[in-house]
Amino acid sequence: MHHHAKRGPRIVITGLGAVTNLGHDAASTWAEMREGRSGIGPLEAEAFGRYSANWDVRIAGQVKGWDAGKVIDPREARRLDRFCQFGLAAAIEAARSSGVDFAKIDGERAGVIVGSGIGGIQTIEEGVWLLRERGPDRVSPFTVPRLMANAAAGNISIRFGLKGPASTHATACASSGHAIGDAMHSMRRGEADVMIVGGAEASIIPICVAAFAAMRALSTRNDDPTRASRPFDIDRDGFVLAEGAAMMVLETEEHAKARGATILAEMVGYANSGDAHHITAPDPAGSGAARAMRWALRDAGLRPDQIDYINAHGTSTPLGDQAEVEAVLAVFGDHARLSKGGKLLMSSTKSMHGHCLGASGAVEMIACVHAVREGIIAPTINLLKPAASHENPAPFDIDLVPNHAKERRTKYAMNNTFGFGGHNCSLVVGRYE
């Protein structure tokens, strides 16, 4: 692989783990993605019962029927915020699926980087409620270790004895994309042989639903939850808040080969950029997103026409989806244009699982890894008419893999995540051969 010559060791993916509204592990999450099933439903949460308010938004992508105590010691689970329970469970699965024996490797050569946009917000909301209703002596001593955004990284580090690089990214929806890319670059520099990386989020709580709804960022298609998340569709009206976590084990190729590991895919490129435009709205031309994609291609040593699949950020917001299409057309040109016979496929799995905020990039890596490993491209469901808006109904000129998965031999996939604050992150994963 010539394009890695100057870039240090090749970095490969050897394990996957997840807890999502599509499934309580990575395999079932992928099975639902490839079948085009939705994990969105009516909002169910005791916390909302405290408020008699009439909620404008009554749908979300909640993880249902999941018991943290089945994966983590129940006493330990009680000391963790929900986002951290998800993250630790996904890390345990990723570690098991990779086959790395963390007890036998040099802990100083192993690390962890996790992304979370908001961290332990449930703990904060509950703590404030208790403080106001019952007074300061009722606030739990576990409040701080539960609410820290870095709690997932810290607990994963402790669980597996990871003494090398250990950190957390909080860049809104780009958080886990940054975590994965940062880990890859750290490993290329020789700082670790093995890392557990990914993202975790659990913010389907009253303050977050109310806050995102107040911005008009969320879909209000309450009567039809499974069709509410409809990226790139003319009738999209906002994103659907979701929760969950996904983790991967990254290793240097040499470390993975030495232990006879099954290599799932290779991490080949990463870049991030800032819009410097507006704290929540994307640059309308998507120039920041385009910069991240161009730089990620440069990091990977690839031409635009070598990318077979893009997992779009595709949140289902009117402005965001349009800006993203503009950015992709600007970078990929005719390779992306359906009208010119372009071969590029692009889909948004958020159509199925909604927007996991800081965990999005990691959850969507599941689709990218399977794209390059199996040649199956997960669809964008609920896509009846791809267009900017009813005022601007010209169809988006990209194959957005509408409604059904496609089989397509895929060598390189790109995973885009764009966050509030103008943070753009682009990862490139390749078929390992």
C-alpha positions, 0 to 999 in steps of 0.5 A: 500500500504505497500511500502509507509509506510516509505515515507510520504503521497501518492501523486496522479495526479488529473489534466492534461493539454497540448499544443502539435503538436498532440492537443491543450489540453490533451484529444486531445493529448492522442486521437492522441497518441492512434491512432498512428498519427504524429504531424510532418510536414514541417517547417513553421516559419516566422523567417526562412524567414530572412535566405536565407540559404539552411536548411539541416533540414526542418521538425519539430513538430510545434504547428499549429493554436494555439492562446494564446489569446484564453486561456490567456488575449491577452495583457498578452500573448504578454508579454510572450515568446511562451514557457511560453504561452504554459506552462501557458495554460497547467497549466490553463487546468490542474488546471481546470481539477483537480477541485482544487479551488486555490482561496480557498486553503492555498496558502502557501501549494501550489507550482509549479515546471516546467522544461524547457531545454532552456526557452525563447530562441525565445525572446533571438534570437529576442532581439539579432536581434533587438539589431544588426539591430536597436540598444539598444533602440529598445530592449523591457523592457519585454526581461528579464521577457520573456527569463528567464527559470523560467518565466513559473513557475513564471507566474503560481505561480502568476496566481494561488497564489502558495506561497509554493515551486516554482522552475524550473529545466533545465536539457536539455531533463530530465527537466520536469521529474526532475520537476515532481519527485522533486515535488513528493518528496517535497510533501512526505516531507510535504512541500505542499498539491497541486502542479502544475508541468510539462514542457514547451519548444518552440525552433523551431527557426533558432538558435536551428534548426541550432545548433542541425543540426550542431551536426547531432542530427536531422533527415534529412528525409525532404521528409517524415516528418511523418515518420522521427521520428522512434525510435528503427527502423533500419533506424532512423537518428536523432530526430525531434525537437518539441515544446509544454507543459504539466502540471499535478496537484499533490495532497496528497491523503488526500487533493484529497479525502477530496474534492472528487477529481477524482484521475487519477493515483498515483506517486510512484517513482522517481530517477535521476542519472548522466552518468559522461561520455560525454556532449552529447553522452550517455554512450554506455552501458546505465549504467547511465540510468540503475542506474536511473531506479534501484533507481526509482524502489527502491524509489517505493518499486517495483521489476522490474517484477512489471513494465508493461509499459515503456515510453521510452526516445526513441528519434530516434538517432542511439546511444541513442536508442541502449543505452536505450535498453541495459539499459532496458535489464540490469535492467529488464532481461527476464521480458523485453526479447521478446524471453523469453516471457517477458511481458514488453511493451515499446514504444516511443511516440516521434515517433508521437510528436517528441522531446519536449526537456525539456517538453518531460517527462511531455508530455509523462506522458499523455501516462503513466497516460492513460496506468495505468488508461485505460490499453491502451499502445500508440504505437511506430509508423514508426517501421518496423525493430527494430534493432541497425543498418544495421551493427548490424541488430539483432532485439531489443529484447523487445516488442516496441509496433510497429505501433498500440496501445495495450490493456494491464491491467497496474498497474505500468508504468515507464517514462524515460527521458535522457538529454544532460549533462548525466542527467537521470531521471526515474519516476514511476506512478501507477494505483490508487486503 
